[in-house]
Amino acid sequence: MSEADAADGGRRGFAWASWANVLGNIAKIVAEGGAGFAFGSVALLADAAHSLADLVASVVVLVWGRSAFDEPDDTHPHGHDRIEPLTALFVGAVIALLGLNLLYRSGQGLLYGTDIEFSPLLLAALGFSIVDMYLVYRYTVAINERLQSTALAALAKDCLNDIYTSIAAIVGVLGVLVSYPILDPLAGGLVSLLVVYQGVEIGRENVDYLIGAAPGPEKRGEITAALRRHPAVAGVHDLTVFYDGTVLEVEVHVEVDGDMPFREAHDIESELVARLRGLDDVGDAHVHLDPSGIGEWKESADEFESRDSTD
């Protein structure tokens, strides 16, 4: 399969998963919003409002996130990989803000009480919402097993958050049934803390992707070992590894025999680049060949190895 065909397939899968999230949130809003309005359930209305914000996030991912599959062009010579973590960061921010809003509403309920009329339709609406979000979650995860999209991963986590908040709303409705309405804001408060935590974690992960953070020492060691396994490599120095979107970019100087023919050196450089691009998470690599045996290169290599050993 060509890179263009793979990109088209990835874009289609991304669109299908995004549409599943959009339609799933619409169905949840209609079910919970209608039941909450009819029977005065603040918990269901709040959950429906939560899903309304999720719908906005899903639409943003659908419209914006697909650009990550576009080929590099004159205005984006390194491609569009950073668009994906940017959309995931937006989803994480929405999740965190919704969690804070739910925490506030739960606090209001604990302080001032709740006013809700019990009806089996409330439980039916919440049960439908849980099944709806679980199916969307499973579909999104299945699509993302191949794409490994941070934006879709964020939407999948948000589906789980929706399930948790609906379960909390069920606890609240059952509390009304058994004359313990305090359970509604109490359960909502506990779940809202989880929602805030997950939103912050999604944001933290994707900020690293956006600012070009470096991976851990394990990945640097894996890259160095892959280079040193080549029989022509005498040393490695000035290794720089950083995230360009969700993939890694590698820049490195490699020492080889300075007397080898230019064509042979070119072939070795191509082999090393291909070897690095074959590693997990590496998107691109730039290898500069230096003649071995020169003091400054040896000093740089020793300094690099000493730094890695302390890590």
Buried (B, 14 or more C-beta within 10 A) or exposed (E): EEEEEEBEBBBEBBBEBBEBBBBBBBBBBBBBBBBBEBBBBBBBBBBBBBBBBBBBBBBBBBEBBBBBBBEEEEEBEEBBBBBBBBBBBBBBBBBBBBBBBBBEBBBEBBEEEBEBEBBEBBBEBBEBBBEBBBEBBEBBBEBBEEBEBBBBBBBBBBBBBBBBBBBBBBBBBBBBBEEEBBBBBBBBBBBBBBBBEBBBBBBEBBBBBBEEEEBEEEBBEBBBEBBEEBEBBBBBBBBEBBBBBBBBBBBBBBBBBEEBEEEEBEEBBEEBBEBBEEBEEBBBBEBEBBBBEEEEBBEBBEEBBEEEEEE
